């Protein structure tokens, strides 16, 4: 499966890990549709960077937790596929969009819980469901989880629970979509230096040091540690990887 003329849809692709995923895909010759929640200019800058590699790119606005907006979003995807890429299908769906919540179990409110479940689980479930008709047979779905689904850090009970649900869902998707040749895998980053969660890991020296001390390779992750893994999973070399959880954490809490 050559990556030439293949197309990936990356949610939350305008910044952080999603941006690096989009750029890493483009470097492999894969065209990209990336979504942004609120910052259109950031997304446009990523498109410009992708186009410098020779790949094509486009952006669409998406609130990944607003399930009622998904039908309209899918219609927009259809339009972009036709106008920008002269096709009616795409190949790779990367469910990356997300938000953080650092709050103890006993202090987490129902509204906060609902926001997380809509973005990280329900939204992924139904966006993927609605996108299935547009994904080519033999395509790939990559769901983004977290090291926090394996190890427990106080303050992440709700977020990590959603990621645990995603990991179970991914195995079911792999089983049920196998007849179409669609492989489904999970990439679970450890702590990464981005603006995620207000930049806590990147900007708080104490947190950064604690993460580095808990990591076998002795440092905190950076976006470049993750994007290439997602891009690899969209190549022919990764064709026999399916229903797997790939943690990229530098050996955190082992």
Order of alpha helices (4+ residues) and beta strands (2+ residues): beta-alpha-beta-alpha-beta-alpha-beta-alpha-alpha-beta-alpha-beta-beta-alpha-alpha-beta-alpha-beta
